[in-house]
Amino acid sequence: MDQITPHLLGILWWRAVATLTPLKPLLGNRNGGAMGNPLLDVEDARERLEAWQANASRRAADTQAAAAGLRALRVTASDAHGIVEVTVDSTGAMADVRLSARVQRVSLEQTQQAIMGAYRNARVKLAEAAAEVVRETVGADSATGRALLAGFRTGDTEDEEGRY
């Protein structure tokens, strides 16, 4: 995602419209404007448009920075007993698996459980890392932040018990 998608652009546009406050009161202005209506005053309109454009440009840059940071994520986690270590990429796909020498002393079932536990833990860490990237760029409470983080939420990340 080297560019902003139409969906994210729409979110940015609506967010900018929703948060943009008028620079002048709705009735009257410094020189009376066009019949006292600042919405018809060319200079006031230009100022509002420039403010909106600057805000939209800043939000677009922040969103692109967030997207780049999210694409670069790669995290590693191990199971609760340190038997297996799993690395996941930014999509949550397993990128690497490392088995400790202890794997030779446990059953196949325990090894399978260790692999799945390490994988779940890595996905939880990925969601935490993604939240940090979003918090530092667009803000986790923003509409854009929530949209970006939606793809990182899984049943694993919402488990109250913590690590597996």
C-alpha positions, 0 to 999 in steps of 0.5 A: 500500500504505497498510496492512500486507498480510496477508503482511507481517503474518504475517511480522511475527508470526512474526518477533516470535514467533521473536525474543521471549525469555521475560522470566522463567526457565521454572521458578520466579518471584519469588513461586512463581507458579501451582505454580511455572510462570511460564506460568500466572502472570497477571502474567508472562503480561501482561508477556510479552504487553505486550512482544510487543505493543510489539515487534509495534507497533514492527515494524508502524510500521517496515514502514509507514515502509519501504513509504512510503519505497519508494513514494516512490522515483524515480531517474534514470540515464543510459547510459555515454555520456551520450546518454540519461537515463531516470527510473523510478518505484518500480515500475521503470516508465519515467517519463521519457526525456531525449535529449541533443543528441548523439543526433542524431550517433549511429545509431538502433541506438546510440540504442536501446542507449543507451535500454536501457542508461540504463533498466537503470542506472536500475533498478540505482539503484532497487534500491540506493535501495530497499535503503537505505530498507529498511536504514534502516527494518526492516533489510535482513537482517530477514525483512521487509526481504528480503520488501520487497526481493524485488520490486526484484531483477532480472537487471540488479541482479545483474550483476557488470559494473556500469553499462551 
